[in-house]
Amino acid sequence: MAMRTAPVVAVGLLGGYLTARETGNRPLGGAVLAAAGVVAGRRWQRTVGPAATAGLTAVYLLGFGASHPLAKKIGAWPSVLSAAATSALAAHVVADRRA
């Protein structure tokens, strides 16, 4: 069975946030986020090509970026969960259903 990327991006966003929060080390949280992004991105490149990979990467990174100001309005966990769910849904629809 092919690797699904929706859980990878969700874990990247959730795990990156949790790592940064629990360790107090934001770069370490960023490393978790980046590692998941690389894993998913390599899979996307092989399965859906460069244009879709660029779009999915943008959704992933924009979700990360948007979660910061959104957290001020709705709280940290709801914000991170929203970003993770949006990124995972995009990965599922664009890449994982095709695999």
C-alpha positions as CSV (number, residue, x, y, z in Angstrom):
1,M,0.0,0.0,0.0
2,A,1.3,3.5,-0.9
3,M,2.2,5.9,1.9
4,R,-0.5,8.4,2.6
5,T,0.7,12.0,3.0
6,A,-2.3,13.4,4.8
7,P,-1.2,11.9,8.2
8,V,2.3,13.0,7.5
9,V,1.4,16.7,7.1
10,A,-1.0,16.6,10.1
11,V,1.8,15.1,12.3
12,G,4.2,17.6,10.9
13,L,2.1,20.6,12.0
14,L,0.9,19.0,15.3
15,G,4.2,17.5,16.1
16,G,6.1,20.7,15.3
17,Y,3.9,22.7,17.5
18,L,3.9,20.2,20.4
19,T,7.7,19.8,20.1
20,A,8.3,23.6,20.2
21,R,5.8,24.0,23.1
22,E,7.0,21.2,25.3
23,T,10.8,21.7,24.8
24,G,10.7,25.5,24.5
25,N,12.9,25.1,21.5
26,R,11.2,26.6,18.4
27,P,14.0,25.5,16.0
28,L,13.4,21.9,17.0
29,G,9.7,22.3,16.4
30,G,10.6,23.8,13.0
31,A,12.8,20.8,12.3
32,V,9.9,18.4,12.9
33,L,7.7,20.6,10.6
34,A,10.4,20.6,7.9
35,A,11.1,16.9,8.1
36,A,7.4,16.0,7.6
37,G,7.3,18.5,4.8
38,V,10.2,16.9,3.0
39,V,8.8,13.4,3.4
40,A,5.4,14.5,2.0
41,G,7.0,16.7,-0.7
42,R,9.1,13.8,-2.0
43,R,6.0,11.6,-2.2
44,W,4.0,14.3,-3.9
45,Q,6.7,14.9,-6.4
46,R,6.6,11.2,-7.4
47,T,2.9,10.9,-7.5
48,V,1.3,14.2,-8.6
49,G,4.2,16.2,-10.2
50,P,5.8,19.5,-9.6
51,A,2.7,21.8,-10.0
52,A,0.6,19.9,-7.4
53,T,3.6,19.6,-5.2
54,A,4.1,23.3,-5.2
55,G,0.4,23.9,-4.4
56,L,0.4,21.4,-1.5
57,T,3.6,22.7,-0.2
58,A,2.1,26.2,-0.2
59,V,-1.0,25.0,1.7
60,Y,1.3,23.3,4.3
61,L,3.5,26.4,4.8
62,L,0.6,28.9,4.6
63,G,-1.2,26.8,7.2
64,F,1.8,27.0,9.5
65,G,2.1,30.8,8.9
66,A,-1.6,31.5,9.3
67,S,-1.8,29.5,12.5
68,H,0.2,32.1,14.3
69,P,-2.2,35.1,13.9
70,L,-5.2,32.8,14.1
71,A,-4.0,31.5,17.5
72,K,-4.4,35.0,18.9
73,K,-8.1,34.9,17.9
74,I,-9.1,31.3,18.6
75,G,-6.3,29.9,20.7
76,A,-3.2,27.9,20.0
77,W,-4.6,24.3,19.8
78,P,-7.7,25.2,17.7
79,S,-5.5,27.1,15.4
80,V,-2.9,24.3,14.9
81,L,-5.7,21.7,14.6
82,S,-7.3,23.9,11.9
83,A,-4.1,24.2,10.0
84,A,-3.4,20.5,10.3
85,A,-6.9,19.5,9.1
86,T,-6.7,21.9,6.2
87,S,-3.3,20.6,5.1
88,A,-4.3,17.0,5.5
89,L,-7.5,17.5,3.6
90,A,-5.7,19.1,0.7
91,A,-3.1,16.3,0.7
92,H,-5.8,13.7,0.7
93,V,-7.8,15.3,-2.1
94,V,-4.9,16.2,-4.4
95,A,-2.5,13.4,-3.8
96,D,-3.6,10.5,-1.7
97,R,-6.8,9.6,-3.5
98,R,-4.8,9.3,-6.7
99,A,-2.2,7.0,-5.2
